[in-house]
């Protein structure tokens, strides 16, 4: 753990301590600190804004009710919150069919074309993004989770393993397999954009 990570964890622990002591502002501060990334995770997995918002609220409600059970010695609060949210997302996407969304929304990236991009080039980029979107939609939920946690949220393989409840080697394997399956699904222009997005 780096010094900045240790400092950040100490700050979060202090906020948790205040919240558990009855300071409502502590809960609000925790929400403000983690809500955006947690929403992005939920949206990436569920591909539906309302479902993502519902799971975000459910996850925080559960987390705040059980905050006294959180052990900072076992995992960071972010990892604990992600574990709660992923569990609830799994329950939701078992029952629902995925909707297609723009790839930039899906991974939380913003794809910007150059200002002077020719219409032909813009069309190629659009087609490539659609290809990637389709490839993502074809992944199994477990592989999609691994890809989102790794590339959309920037988690380490150890953190992914904690969130997904599997060994680290399994997490690494799911990320690798998800990437391989996406690559096989794509045309050449889609592969180029995939490499650019995932930096692999």
Rosetta constraint file for C-alpha pairs under 8 A:
AtomPair CA 1 CA 5 HARMONIC 6.05 0.50
AtomPair CA 1 CA 6 HARMONIC 6.40 0.50
AtomPair CA 2 CA 6 HARMONIC 6.18 0.50
AtomPair CA 3 CA 7 HARMONIC 6.08 0.50
AtomPair CA 4 CA 8 HARMONIC 6.02 0.50
AtomPair CA 5 CA 9 HARMONIC 6.06 0.50
AtomPair CA 6 CA 10 HARMONIC 6.10 0.50
AtomPair CA 7 CA 11 HARMONIC 6.19 0.50
AtomPair CA 8 CA 12 HARMONIC 6.26 0.50
AtomPair CA 9 CA 13 HARMONIC 6.07 0.50
AtomPair CA 9 CA 76 HARMONIC 6.99 0.50
AtomPair CA 10 CA 14 HARMONIC 6.19 0.50
AtomPair CA 11 CA 15 HARMONIC 6.36 0.50
AtomPair CA 12 CA 16 HARMONIC 6.15 0.50
AtomPair CA 12 CA 30 HARMONIC 7.67 0.50
AtomPair CA 12 CA 77 HARMONIC 7.67 0.50
AtomPair CA 13 CA 17 HARMONIC 6.13 0.50
AtomPair CA 13 CA 72 HARMONIC 7.43 0.50
AtomPair CA 14 CA 18 HARMONIC 6.39 0.50
AtomPair CA 15 CA 19 HARMONIC 6.25 0.50
AtomPair CA 15 CA 26 HARMONIC 5.39 0.50
AtomPair CA 15 CA 27 HARMONIC 7.86 0.50
AtomPair CA 15 CA 29 HARMONIC 7.48 0.50
AtomPair CA 15 CA 30 HARMONIC 7.21 0.50
AtomPair CA 16 CA 20 HARMONIC 6.10 0.50
AtomPair CA 16 CA 26 HARMONIC 6.60 0.50
AtomPair CA 16 CA 27 HARMONIC 7.58 0.50
AtomPair CA 16 CA 30 HARMONIC 7.74 0.50
AtomPair CA 16 CA 67 HARMONIC 7.75 0.50
AtomPair CA 17 CA 21 HARMONIC 6.19 0.50
AtomPair CA 18 CA 22 HARMONIC 6.60 0.50
AtomPair CA 18 CA 23 HARMONIC 5.42 0.50
AtomPair CA 18 CA 26 HARMONIC 5.73 0.50
AtomPair CA 19 CA 23 HARMONIC 4.69 0.50
AtomPair CA 19 CA 24 HARMONIC 5.98 0.50
AtomPair CA 19 CA 25 HARMONIC 7.17 0.50
AtomPair CA 19 CA 26 HARMONIC 4.50 0.50
AtomPair CA 19 CA 27 HARMONIC 5.55 0.50
AtomPair CA 20 CA 67 HARMONIC 7.45 0.50
AtomPair CA 20 CA 68 HARMONIC 7.00 0.50
AtomPair CA 23 CA 27 HARMONIC 7.40 0.50
AtomPair CA 24 CA 28 HARMONIC 6.57 0.50
AtomPair CA 25 CA 29 HARMONIC 6.07 0.50
AtomPair CA 26 CA 30 HARMONIC 6.29 0.50
AtomPair CA 27 CA 31 HARMONIC 6.24 0.50
AtomPair CA 27 CA 64 HARMONIC 7.43 0.50
AtomPair CA 28 CA 32 HARMONIC 6.14 0.50
AtomPair CA 29 CA 33 HARMONIC 6.08 0.50
AtomPair CA 30 CA 34 HARMONIC 6.28 0.50
AtomPair CA 31 CA 35 HARMONIC 5.32 0.50
AtomPair CA 31 CA 60 HARMONIC 7.48 0.50
AtomPair CA 32 CA 36 HARMONIC 7.61 0.50
AtomPair CA 34 CA 38 HARMONIC 6.11 0.50
AtomPair CA 34 CA 78 HARMONIC 7.14 0.50
AtomPair CA 35 CA 39 HARMONIC 5.93 0.50
AtomPair CA 35 CA 56 HARMONIC 7.33 0.50
AtomPair CA 36 CA 40 HARMONIC 6.25 0.50
AtomPair CA 37 CA 41 HARMONIC 6.22 0.50
AtomPair CA 37 CA 153 HARMONIC 7.44 0.50
AtomPair CA 38 CA 42 HARMONIC 6.27 0.50
AtomPair CA 38 CA 56 HARMONIC 6.64 0.50
AtomPair CA 38 CA 81 HARMONIC 7.65 0.50
AtomPair CA 38 CA 82 HARMONIC 6.75 0.50
AtomPair CA 38 CA 85 HARMONIC 7.49 0.50
AtomPair CA 39 CA 43 HARMONIC 6.03 0.50
AtomPair CA 39 CA 52 HARMONIC 6.15 0.50
AtomPair CA 39 CA 53 HARMONIC 6.67 0.50
AtomPair CA 39 CA 56 HARMONIC 5.82 0.50
AtomPair CA 40 CA 44 HARMONIC 6.00 0.50
AtomPair CA 40 CA 107 HARMONIC 7.84 0.50
AtomPair CA 40 CA 108 HARMONIC 6.60 0.50
AtomPair CA 41 CA 45 HARMONIC 6.40 0.50
AtomPair CA 41 CA 82 HARMONIC 7.88 0.50
AtomPair CA 41 CA 148 HARMONIC 7.11 0.50
AtomPair CA 41 CA 149 HARMONIC 7.44 0.50
AtomPair CA 41 CA 152 HARMONIC 7.52 0.50
AtomPair CA 41 CA 153 HARMONIC 7.06 0.50
AtomPair CA 42 CA 46 HARMONIC 5.95 0.50
AtomPair CA 42 CA 47 HARMONIC 7.90 0.50
AtomPair CA 42 CA 52 HARMONIC 4.87 0.50
AtomPair CA 42 CA 53 HARMONIC 7.85 0.50
AtomPair CA 42 CA 55 HARMONIC 6.94 0.50
AtomPair CA 42 CA 56 HARMONIC 7.03 0.50
AtomPair CA 42 CA 85 HARMONIC 6.94 0.50
AtomPair CA 42 CA 86 HARMONIC 7.36 0.50
AtomPair CA 42 CA 89 HARMONIC 6.67 0.50
AtomPair CA 43 CA 47 HARMONIC 5.05 0.50
AtomPair CA 43 CA 48 HARMONIC 5.97 0.50
AtomPair CA 43 CA 49 HARMONIC 6.19 0.50
AtomPair CA 43 CA 51 HARMONIC 7.65 0.50
AtomPair CA 43 CA 52 HARMONIC 4.88 0.50
AtomPair CA 43 CA 106 HARMONIC 7.03 0.50
AtomPair CA 44 CA 105 HARMONIC 7.63 0.50
AtomPair CA 44 CA 106 HARMONIC 4.83 0.50
AtomPair CA 44 CA 107 HARMONIC 6.16 0.50
AtomPair CA 44 CA 108 HARMONIC 7.86 0.50
AtomPair CA 44 CA 148 HARMONIC 6.61 0.50
AtomPair CA 44 CA 152 HARMONIC 7.93 0.50
AtomPair CA 45 CA 89 HARMONIC 6.91 0.50
AtomPair CA 45 CA 141 HARMONIC 7.82 0.50
AtomPair CA 45 CA 144 HARMONIC 7.04 0.50
AtomPair CA 45 CA 145 HARMONIC 6.55 0.50
AtomPair CA 45 CA 148 HARMONIC 7.39 0.50
AtomPair CA 46 CA 51 HARMONIC 6.78 0.50
AtomPair CA 46 CA 52 HARMONIC 6.43 0.50
AtomPair CA 46 CA 89 HARMONIC 6.70 0.50
AtomPair CA 46 CA 92 HARMONIC 7.69 0.50
AtomPair CA 46 CA 93 HARMONIC 6.32 0.50
AtomPair CA 46 CA 98 HARMONIC 6.82 0.50
AtomPair CA 47 CA 52 HARMONIC 7.67 0.50
AtomPair CA 47 CA 98 HARMONIC 6.42 0.50
AtomPair CA 47 CA 99 HARMONIC 5.88 0.50
AtomPair CA 47 CA 100 HARMONIC 6.90 0.50
AtomPair CA 47 CA 101 HARMONIC 6.48 0.50
AtomPair CA 47 CA 106 HARMONIC 7.04 0.50
AtomPair CA 48 CA 52 HARMONIC 6.08 0.50
AtomPair CA 48 CA 99 HARMONIC 6.96 0.50
AtomPair CA 49 CA 53 HARMONIC 6.16 0.50
AtomPair CA 50 CA 54 HARMONIC 6.14 0.50
AtomPair CA 51 CA 55 HARMONIC 6.15 0.50
AtomPair CA 51 CA 92 HARMONIC 8.00 0.50
AtomPair CA 52 CA 56 HARMONIC 6.03 0.50
AtomPair CA 53 CA 57 HARMONIC 6.32 0.50
AtomPair CA 54 CA 58 HARMONIC 6.16 0.50
AtomPair CA 55 CA 59 HARMONIC 5.85 0.50
AtomPair CA 55 CA 85 HARMONIC 6.64 0.50
AtomPair CA 55 CA 88 HARMONIC 6.52 0.50
AtomPair CA 55 CA 89 HARMONIC 6.83 0.50
AtomPair CA 56 CA 60 HARMONIC 6.34 0.50
AtomPair CA 56 CA 85 HARMONIC 6.98 0.50
AtomPair CA 57 CA 61 HARMONIC 6.06 0.50
AtomPair CA 58 CA 62 HARMONIC 6.15 0.50
AtomPair CA 59 CA 63 HARMONIC 6.01 0.50
AtomPair CA 59 CA 81 HARMONIC 7.16 0.50
AtomPair CA 59 CA 84 HARMONIC 6.00 0.50
AtomPair CA 59 CA 85 HARMONIC 5.47 0.50
AtomPair CA 59 CA 88 HARMONIC 7.52 0.50
AtomPair CA 60 CA 64 HARMONIC 5.89 0.50
AtomPair CA 60 CA 81 HARMONIC 7.74 0.50
AtomPair CA 61 CA 65 HARMONIC 6.20 0.50
AtomPair CA 62 CA 66 HARMONIC 6.16 0.50
AtomPair CA 63 CA 67 HARMONIC 5.55 0.50
AtomPair CA 63 CA 81 HARMONIC 7.00 0.50
AtomPair CA 63 CA 84 HARMONIC 7.63 0.50
AtomPair CA 66 CA 70 HARMONIC 7.10 0.50
AtomPair CA 70 CA 77 HARMONIC 7.76 0.50
AtomPair CA 70 CA 80 HARMONIC 7.76 0.50
AtomPair CA 71 CA 75 HARMONIC 6.87 0.50
AtomPair CA 72 CA 76 HARMONIC 5.76 0.50
AtomPair CA 72 CA 77 HARMONIC 6.88 0.50
AtomPair CA 75 CA 79 HARMONIC 6.16 0.50
AtomPair CA 75 CA 80 HARMONIC 6.38 0.50
AtomPair CA 76 CA 80 HARMONIC 6.33 0.50
AtomPair CA 77 CA 81 HARMONIC 6.04 0.50
AtomPair CA 78 CA 82 HARMONIC 6.08 0.50
AtomPair CA 79 CA 83 HARMONIC 6.12 0.50
AtomPair CA 79 CA 159 HARMONIC 6.51 0.50
AtomPair CA 79 CA 162 HARMONIC 7.14 0.50
AtomPair CA 79 CA 163 HARMONIC 6.12 0.50
AtomPair CA 80 CA 84 HARMONIC 6.42 0.50
AtomPair CA 80 CA 163 HARMONIC 7.18 0.50
AtomPair CA 81 CA 85 HARMONIC 6.20 0.50
AtomPair CA 82 CA 86 HARMONIC 5.94 0.50
AtomPair CA 82 CA 163 HARMONIC 6.10 0.50
AtomPair CA 83 CA 87 HARMONIC 6.21 0.50
AtomPair CA 83 CA 162 HARMONIC 7.39 0.50
AtomPair CA 83 CA 163 HARMONIC 4.35 0.50
AtomPair CA 83 CA 164 HARMONIC 6.75 0.50
AtomPair CA 84 CA 88 HARMONIC 6.53 0.50
AtomPair CA 85 CA 89 HARMONIC 6.08 0.50
AtomPair CA 86 CA 90 HARMONIC 6.10 0.50
AtomPair CA 86 CA 163 HARMONIC 7.35 0.50
AtomPair CA 86 CA 164 HARMONIC 7.52 0.50
AtomPair CA 87 CA 91 HARMONIC 6.67 0.50
AtomPair CA 88 CA 92 HARMONIC 6.43 0.50
AtomPair CA 89 CA 93 HARMONIC 6.08 0.50
AtomPair CA 90 CA 94 HARMONIC 6.06 0.50
AtomPair CA 90 CA 141 HARMONIC 7.87 0.50
AtomPair CA 91 CA 95 HARMONIC 7.02 0.50
AtomPair CA 92 CA 96 HARMONIC 6.43 0.50
AtomPair CA 93 CA 97 HARMONIC 6.87 0.50
AtomPair CA 93 CA 98 HARMONIC 7.41 0.50
AtomPair CA 98 CA 137 HARMONIC 7.12 0.50
AtomPair CA 100 CA 133 HARMONIC 6.93 0.50
AtomPair CA 100 CA 134 HARMONIC 7.52 0.50
AtomPair CA 100 CA 137 HARMONIC 7.00 0.50
AtomPair CA 101 CA 105 HARMONIC 6.98 0.50
AtomPair CA 101 CA 106 HARMONIC 6.64 0.50
AtomPair CA 101 CA 133 HARMONIC 7.03 0.50
AtomPair CA 102 CA 106 HARMONIC 6.28 0.50
AtomPair CA 102 CA 129 HARMONIC 7.58 0.50
AtomPair CA 102 CA 130 HARMONIC 7.65 0.50
AtomPair CA 102 CA 133 HARMONIC 6.77 0.50
AtomPair CA 103 CA 107 HARMONIC 6.43 0.50
AtomPair CA 103 CA 109 HARMONIC 7.85 0.50
AtomPair CA 103 CA 129 HARMONIC 6.21 0.50
AtomPair CA 103 CA 130 HARMONIC 7.56 0.50
AtomPair CA 103 CA 132 HARMONIC 7.04 0.50
AtomPair CA 103 CA 133 HARMONIC 5.50 0.50
AtomPair CA 104 CA 108 HARMONIC 5.74 0.50
AtomPair CA 104 CA 109 HARMONIC 4.70 0.50
AtomPair CA 104 CA 110 HARMONIC 5.03 0.50
AtomPair CA 104 CA 111 HARMONIC 5.89 0.50
AtomPair CA 105 CA 109 HARMONIC 6.46 0.50
AtomPair CA 105 CA 110 HARMONIC 7.38 0.50
AtomPair CA 107 CA 148 HARMONIC 6.59 0.50
AtomPair CA 107 CA 151 HARMONIC 7.30 0.50
AtomPair CA 107 CA 152 HARMONIC 4.67 0.50
AtomPair CA 108 CA 152 HARMONIC 6.19 0.50
AtomPair CA 109 CA 152 HARMONIC 7.77 0.50
AtomPair CA 113 CA 117 HARMONIC 6.51 0.50
AtomPair CA 113 CA 122 HARMONIC 7.12 0.50
AtomPair CA 117 CA 121 HARMONIC 6.28 0.50
AtomPair CA 117 CA 122 HARMONIC 6.40 0.50
AtomPair CA 118 CA 122 HARMONIC 6.27 0.50
AtomPair CA 119 CA 123 HARMONIC 6.15 0.50
AtomPair CA 120 CA 124 HARMONIC 6.36 0.50
AtomPair CA 121 CA 125 HARMONIC 6.28 0.50
AtomPair CA 122 CA 126 HARMONIC 6.14 0.50
AtomPair CA 123 CA 127 HARMONIC 6.15 0.50
AtomPair CA 124 CA 128 HARMONIC 6.10 0.50
AtomPair CA 124 CA 189 HARMONIC 7.51 0.50
AtomPair CA 125 CA 129 HARMONIC 6.12 0.50
AtomPair CA 125 CA 189 HARMONIC 7.85 0.50
AtomPair CA 125 CA 193 HARMONIC 7.99 0.50
AtomPair CA 126 CA 130 HARMONIC 6.26 0.50
AtomPair CA 127 CA 131 HARMONIC 6.23 0.50
AtomPair CA 127 CA 190 HARMONIC 7.76 0.50
AtomPair CA 128 CA 132 HARMONIC 6.31 0.50
AtomPair CA 128 CA 187 HARMONIC 7.81 0.50
AtomPair CA 128 CA 189 HARMONIC 5.64 0.50
AtomPair CA 128 CA 190 HARMONIC 4.28 0.50
AtomPair CA 128 CA 191 HARMONIC 7.99 0.50
AtomPair CA 128 CA 193 HARMONIC 6.80 0.50
AtomPair CA 129 CA 133 HARMONIC 6.08 0.50
AtomPair CA 129 CA 190 HARMONIC 6.73 0.50
AtomPair CA 129 CA 193 HARMONIC 7.49 0.50
AtomPair CA 130 CA 134 HARMONIC 6.21 0.50
AtomPair CA 131 CA 135 HARMONIC 6.24 0.50
AtomPair CA 131 CA 186 HARMONIC 6.04 0.50
AtomPair CA 131 CA 187 HARMONIC 7.33 0.50
AtomPair CA 131 CA 190 HARMONIC 5.89 0.50
AtomPair CA 132 CA 136 HARMONIC 6.13 0.50
AtomPair CA 132 CA 182 HARMONIC 7.36 0.50
AtomPair CA 132 CA 186 HARMONIC 6.72 0.50
AtomPair CA 132 CA 190 HARMONIC 6.04 0.50
AtomPair CA 132 CA 194 HARMONIC 7.01 0.50
AtomPair CA 133 CA 137 HARMONIC 6.27 0.50
AtomPair CA 134 CA 138 HARMONIC 6.34 0.50
AtomPair CA 135 CA 139 HARMONIC 6.77 0.50
AtomPair CA 135 CA 181 HARMONIC 7.82 0.50
AtomPair CA 135 CA 182 HARMONIC 5.16 0.50
AtomPair CA 135 CA 185 HARMONIC 5.74 0.50
AtomPair CA 135 CA 186 HARMONIC 6.84 0.50
AtomPair CA 136 CA 144 HARMONIC 7.00 0.50
AtomPair CA 136 CA 182 HARMONIC 6.61 0.50
AtomPair CA 139 CA 143 HARMONIC 6.02 0.50
AtomPair CA 139 CA 144 HARMONIC 5.75 0.50
AtomPair CA 139 CA 178 HARMONIC 6.83 0.50
AtomPair CA 139 CA 181 HARMONIC 7.54 0.50
AtomPair CA 139 CA 182 HARMONIC 7.58 0.50
AtomPair CA 140 CA 144 HARMONIC 6.10 0.50
AtomPair CA 141 CA 145 HARMONIC 6.06 0.50
AtomPair CA 142 CA 146 HARMONIC 6.36 0.50
AtomPair CA 142 CA 174 HARMONIC 7.45 0.50
AtomPair CA 143 CA 147 HARMONIC 6.23 0.50
AtomPair CA 143 CA 174 HARMONIC 5.45 0.50
AtomPair CA 143 CA 175 HARMONIC 6.54 0.50
AtomPair CA 143 CA 177 HARMONIC 7.34 0.50
AtomPair CA 143 CA 178 HARMONIC 5.17 0.50
AtomPair CA 144 CA 148 HARMONIC 6.06 0.50
AtomPair CA 144 CA 178 HARMONIC 6.97 0.50
AtomPair CA 145 CA 149 HARMONIC 6.02 0.50
AtomPair CA 145 CA 164 HARMONIC 7.98 0.50
AtomPair CA 146 CA 150 HARMONIC 6.04 0.50
AtomPair CA 146 CA 160 HARMONIC 6.91 0.50
AtomPair CA 146 CA 171 HARMONIC 6.66 0.50
AtomPair CA 146 CA 174 HARMONIC 6.03 0.50
AtomPair CA 146 CA 175 HARMONIC 5.26 0.50
AtomPair CA 146 CA 178 HARMONIC 7.61 0.50
AtomPair CA 147 CA 151 HARMONIC 5.81 0.50
AtomPair CA 147 CA 152 HARMONIC 7.18 0.50
AtomPair CA 147 CA 174 HARMONIC 7.86 0.50
AtomPair CA 147 CA 175 HARMONIC 5.47 0.50
AtomPair CA 147 CA 178 HARMONIC 6.55 0.50
AtomPair CA 147 CA 179 HARMONIC 7.45 0.50
AtomPair CA 148 CA 152 HARMONIC 4.59 0.50
AtomPair CA 148 CA 153 HARMONIC 6.35 0.50
AtomPair CA 149 CA 153 HARMONIC 4.87 0.50
AtomPair CA 149 CA 154 HARMONIC 6.28 0.50
AtomPair CA 149 CA 155 HARMONIC 5.73 0.50
AtomPair CA 149 CA 160 HARMONIC 6.35 0.50
AtomPair CA 150 CA 154 HARMONIC 4.90 0.50
AtomPair CA 150 CA 155 HARMONIC 5.08 0.50
AtomPair CA 150 CA 156 HARMONIC 6.71 0.50
AtomPair CA 150 CA 157 HARMONIC 7.36 0.50
AtomPair CA 150 CA 160 HARMONIC 7.15 0.50
AtomPair CA 150 CA 175 HARMONIC 7.33 0.50
AtomPair CA 151 CA 155 HARMONIC 7.62 0.50
AtomPair CA 151 CA 198 HARMONIC 6.15 0.50
AtomPair CA 155 CA 159 HARMONIC 5.79 0.50
AtomPair CA 155 CA 160 HARMONIC 6.10 0.50
AtomPair CA 156 CA 160 HARMONIC 6.16 0.50
AtomPair CA 157 CA 161 HARMONIC 6.09 0.50
AtomPair CA 157 CA 168 HARMONIC 5.98 0.50
AtomPair CA 157 CA 171 HARMONIC 6.12 0.50
AtomPair CA 157 CA 172 HARMONIC 6.11 0.50
AtomPair CA 158 CA 162 HARMONIC 6.38 0.50
AtomPair CA 158 CA 168 HARMONIC 5.46 0.50
AtomPair CA 158 CA 171 HARMONIC 7.88 0.50
AtomPair CA 159 CA 163 HARMONIC 6.21 0.50
AtomPair CA 160 CA 164 HARMONIC 5.97 0.50
AtomPair CA 160 CA 168 HARMONIC 7.49 0.50
AtomPair CA 160 CA 171 HARMONIC 6.24 0.50
AtomPair CA 161 CA 165 HARMONIC 5.65 0.50
AtomPair CA 161 CA 166 HARMONIC 4.99 0.50
AtomPair CA 161 CA 167 HARMONIC 5.59 0.50
AtomPair CA 161 CA 168 HARMONIC 4.94 0.50
AtomPair CA 161 CA 170 HARMONIC 7.44 0.50
AtomPair CA 161 CA 171 HARMONIC 5.35 0.50
AtomPair CA 162 CA 166 HARMONIC 6.71 0.50
AtomPair CA 162 CA 167 HARMONIC 7.92 0.50
AtomPair CA 164 CA 171 HARMONIC 7.77 0.50
AtomPair CA 166 CA 170 HARMONIC 6.26 0.50
AtomPair CA 166 CA 171 HARMONIC 6.71 0.50
AtomPair CA 167 CA 171 HARMONIC 6.51 0.50
AtomPair CA 168 CA 172 HARMONIC 6.25 0.50
AtomPair CA 169 CA 173 HARMONIC 6.08 0.50
AtomPair CA 170 CA 174 HARMONIC 6.12 0.50
AtomPair CA 171 CA 175 HARMONIC 6.33 0.50
AtomPair CA 172 CA 176 HARMONIC 6.21 0.50
AtomPair CA 173 CA 177 HARMONIC 5.93 0.50
AtomPair CA 174 CA 178 HARMONIC 5.85 0.50
AtomPair CA 175 CA 179 HARMONIC 6.18 0.50
AtomPair CA 176 CA 180 HARMONIC 6.17 0.50
AtomPair CA 177 CA 181 HARMONIC 6.10 0.50
AtomPair CA 178 CA 182 HARMONIC 6.17 0.50
AtomPair CA 179 CA 183 HARMONIC 6.10 0.50
AtomPair CA 180 CA 184 HARMONIC 6.24 0.50
AtomPair CA 181 CA 185 HARMONIC 6.30 0.50
AtomPair CA 182 CA 186 HARMONIC 6.48 0.50
AtomPair CA 183 CA 191 HARMONIC 5.96 0.50
AtomPair CA 183 CA 194 HARMONIC 7.68 0.50
AtomPair CA 186 CA 190 HARMONIC 5.33 0.50
AtomPair CA 186 CA 191 HARMONIC 5.81 0.50
AtomPair CA 187 CA 191 HARMONIC 6.33 0.50
AtomPair CA 188 CA 192 HARMONIC 6.51 0.50
AtomPair CA 189 CA 193 HARMONIC 6.56 0.50
AtomPair CA 190 CA 194 HARMONIC 6.08 0.50
AtomPair CA 191 CA 195 HARMONIC 6.19 0.50
AtomPair CA 192 CA 196 HARMONIC 6.33 0.50
AtomPair CA 193 CA 197 HARMONIC 6.10 0.50
AtomPair CA 194 CA 198 HARMONIC 5.99 0.50
AtomPair CA 194 CA 199 HARMONIC 7.96 0.50
AtomPair CA 195 CA 199 HARMONIC 5.35 0.50
AtomPair CA 195 CA 200 HARMONIC 5.59 0.50
AtomPair CA 196 CA 200 HARMONIC 7.73 0.50
